[in-house]
């Protein structure tokens, strides 16, 4: 008996992104199920409808000394999938990691939705990019930073229970930056709302502080 032929490695989903290695892909498919009962409570019939696939793809860059691009617009269609979430993670001892999330429908799939450019770039494929853009000063260094770029999405079904139409709304970014020491300024400009700061000190550690900032984006009227 010959060895089985089974796919090995990451593929599918949002596909290949220039400057990034595809590490993992998850694409669970689901349908809604409606039932009808008979006169004594048994299930007499069922109907499957509103088929939808969720996508989550993980990437890691092999680049150092240069930076890969992040998909430039939230709400975009990439490889026939609606992109509603981008997360990028960086730290001082690792290569940058990125996760893309979104969905698509079997009926009336998304082909063009509202998008907005987020303007976020990586400084380098290796090491930290401070996504809040703080000023270190002489006695601090940013050692870890991540950012989530996302939007909400509303879908409606038609008279047969299948997807009819959808709309993106409320685009925004949330960033976290962890520092050893206290920076001169935690954020580059007032467009970031610093929602929290969490300083820590211990008897065997240098002081650290983590800042969380939120910045609203804006879709244009279609």
Secondary structure, 3 states (H helix, E strand, C coil): CCCCCCCCCCCCCCCCCCCCEEEEEECCEEEEEEEEECCCCCEEEEEEEEEEEEEEEEEECCCCCCCCCCCCEECCEECCEEEEEEEEEEECCCECEEEEEEEEECCCCCCCCCCEECCCCCCCCECCCCCCCCECCCCEEEEEEEEEEEEEEEEEECCCCCEEEEEEEEEEEEEEEEEEECCCECCCCCCCEEEEEEEEEECCEEEEEEEEEEEECCCCCC
